[in-house]
Amino acid sequence: MTQNENSHPVVEAMKAGGSWNPLWDGLNEMDPDWTELYMKMATAPYRSGVLSPKVIQLLCIAVDAAHMYAPGTRRHIQAALDIGVTPQEILEVLKLSTVVGIHSCNLGVPILVEEMAAHERRQAAN
């Protein structure tokens, strides 16, 4: 049973506050109760007070930049600047997040080497 629209306060607050991603509309339409629960969990760090807003925005910048998600990166950079984070701090986070990309090489290069050898063996067998 789907709850009514007013029983989804986290989703509604995200929409009203500009942090809602339109890509989530379909999910929200198909299962608004699950979407509400997910967003409540995903946004808990914002509400807990354990991390400062500055740290939360810098982490969000790092995650979105590492995933090459431009709209989120832009939104979190804007929010960070609005709360006083310096461009230099943001740049350092962006530099740090680029290091995540090396993992694709750590994973992919050994697989490439293995598959090249397997390909050569298959070619030689024919």
Contacts in CASP RR format, 6 or more apart in sequence:
PFRMAT RR
TARGET T0000
AUTHOR 0000-0000-0000
METHOD contacts of the structure
MODEL  1
MTQNENSHPVVEAMKAGGSWNPLWDGLNEMDPDWTELYMKMATAPYRSGV
LSPKVIQLLCIAVDAAHMYAPGTRRHIQAALDIGVTPQEILEVLKLSTVV
GIHSCNLGVPILVEEMAAHERRQAAN
2 32 0 8 1.000
2 33 0 8 1.000
3 32 0 8 1.000
3 33 0 8 1.000
3 36 0 8 1.000
5 12 0 8 1.000
5 32 0 8 1.000
6 12 0 8 1.000
7 36 0 8 1.000
8 32 0 8 1.000
8 33 0 8 1.000
8 35 0 8 1.000
8 36 0 8 1.000
9 36 0 8 1.000
10 36 0 8 1.000
10 39 0 8 1.000
10 40 0 8 1.000
10 43 0 8 1.000
11 20 0 8 1.000
11 28 0 8 1.000
11 32 0 8 1.000
11 35 0 8 1.000
11 36 0 8 1.000
11 39 0 8 1.000
14 20 0 8 1.000
14 39 0 8 1.000
14 43 0 8 1.000
19 75 0 8 1.000
21 71 0 8 1.000
21 72 0 8 1.000
24 35 0 8 1.000
27 34 0 8 1.000
27 35 0 8 1.000
28 35 0 8 1.000
45 51 0 8 1.000
45 56 0 8 1.000
46 53 0 8 1.000
46 56 0 8 1.000
51 59 0 8 1.000
53 83 0 8 1.000
54 80 0 8 1.000
54 83 0 8 1.000
54 84 0 8 1.000
54 85 0 8 1.000
57 76 0 8 1.000
57 79 0 8 1.000
57 80 0 8 1.000
57 83 0 8 1.000
57 85 0 8 1.000
58 80 0 8 1.000
58 85 0 8 1.000
58 89 0 8 1.000
58 90 0 8 1.000
58 93 0 8 1.000
60 72 0 8 1.000
60 76 0 8 1.000
60 79 0 8 1.000
61 73 0 8 1.000
61 76 0 8 1.000
61 77 0 8 1.000
61 80 0 8 1.000
61 90 0 8 1.000
61 93 0 8 1.000
61 94 0 8 1.000
61 97 0 8 1.000
62 93 0 8 1.000
62 94 0 8 1.000
62 96 0 8 1.000
62 97 0 8 1.000
63 97 0 8 1.000
64 70 0 8 1.000
64 72 0 8 1.000
64 73 0 8 1.000
64 76 0 8 1.000
65 73 0 8 1.000
65 93 0 8 1.000
65 94 0 8 1.000
65 97 0 8 1.000
65 98 0 8 1.000
66 97 0 8 1.000
66 98 0 8 1.000
66 100 0 8 1.000
66 101 0 8 1.000
77 90 0 8 1.000
80 89 0 8 1.000
80 90 0 8 1.000
81 87 0 8 1.000
81 90 0 8 1.000
END
